[in-house]
Amino acid sequence: MKKKVPRLKTDKQAEAFLAQDLSNLDFSQFKPTRFEFEKKDEQINMRVPKPLLAAVKAGAKARGIPYTSFIRETLEQTIATPK
């Protein structure tokens, strides 16, 4: 039976945990994450209807990310998708 990965509260705990054999761990509890390294040097401001903003915030909450990141991802996906 696979073990769950415990919550590690300090660097020392994390180092001790990583020093052991990790082949019998259940990694299903992890969610993929995306790291943003590119500098954000421009800003936009827009007005949207309340229902649209509520839907955006609900979509972001379902993904577990801030709604501004959700909007940025949506814009990036739309531009990257070939027509």
C-alpha positions as CSV (number, residue, x, y, z in Angstrom):
1,M,0.0,0.0,0.0
2,K,1.3,3.4,-0.9
3,K,1.9,6.1,1.7
4,K,0.6,9.7,1.5
5,V,3.2,12.4,1.4
6,P,3.1,14.2,4.8
7,R,2.9,18.0,5.3
8,L,6.5,19.3,5.9
9,K,6.7,22.5,7.9
10,T,10.4,23.1,7.8
11,D,13.3,22.8,5.4
12,K,14.9,20.3,7.8
13,Q,11.8,18.1,7.7
14,A,11.8,18.3,3.9
15,E,15.5,17.3,3.6
16,A,15.0,14.4,6.0
17,F,11.9,13.3,4.0
18,L,13.7,13.5,0.7
19,A,16.7,11.4,2.0
20,Q,14.5,8.3,2.2
21,D,13.3,5.9,-0.4
22,L,10.3,7.6,-2.1
23,S,9.3,4.8,-4.5
24,N,6.4,3.7,-2.2
25,L,4.6,7.1,-2.1
26,D,1.2,8.0,-3.4
27,F,1.6,11.1,-5.5
28,S,-2.0,11.4,-6.4
29,Q,-2.6,14.1,-3.8
30,F,-0.5,16.5,-5.8
31,K,-1.9,19.0,-8.3
32,P,0.0,20.3,-11.3
33,T,1.2,23.9,-10.9
34,R,2.5,26.5,-13.3
35,F,5.3,28.8,-12.5
36,E,5.4,32.3,-14.1
37,F,8.9,33.6,-14.6
38,E,8.3,36.2,-17.2
39,K,8.3,39.8,-15.9
40,K,4.9,41.5,-16.1
41,D,5.6,45.1,-17.1
42,E,2.3,46.1,-18.7
43,Q,-1.2,46.5,-17.1
44,I,-4.7,46.5,-18.5
45,N,-7.9,47.7,-16.9
46,M,-11.3,46.7,-18.2
47,R,-14.9,46.8,-17.2
48,V,-16.9,43.6,-17.5
49,P,-20.5,42.6,-16.6
50,K,-20.9,41.2,-13.0
51,P,-22.0,37.8,-14.3
52,L,-18.9,37.5,-16.4
53,L,-16.6,38.4,-13.6
54,A,-18.5,36.0,-11.3
55,A,-18.0,33.2,-13.9
56,V,-14.3,34.0,-14.2
57,K,-13.8,33.9,-10.4
58,A,-15.7,30.6,-10.2
59,G,-13.5,29.1,-12.9
60,A,-10.4,30.3,-11.2
61,K,-11.6,29.0,-7.8
62,A,-12.3,25.6,-9.4
63,R,-8.7,25.5,-10.6
64,G,-7.3,26.8,-7.3
65,I,-5.6,29.9,-8.8
66,P,-6.2,33.7,-8.5
67,Y,-8.7,35.0,-11.0
68,T,-6.1,37.4,-12.6
69,S,-3.9,34.4,-13.3
70,F,-6.9,32.6,-14.8
71,I,-7.6,35.5,-17.1
72,R,-3.9,35.6,-18.2
73,E,-3.9,31.9,-18.9
74,T,-7.1,32.2,-20.9
75,L,-5.6,35.0,-23.0
76,E,-2.4,33.0,-23.5
77,Q,-4.3,29.9,-24.6
78,T,-6.5,31.8,-27.0
79,I,-3.5,33.4,-28.7
80,A,-1.5,30.2,-28.8
81,T,-4.4,28.2,-30.3
82,P,-4.1,28.1,-34.2
83,K,-7.2,28.9,-36.1
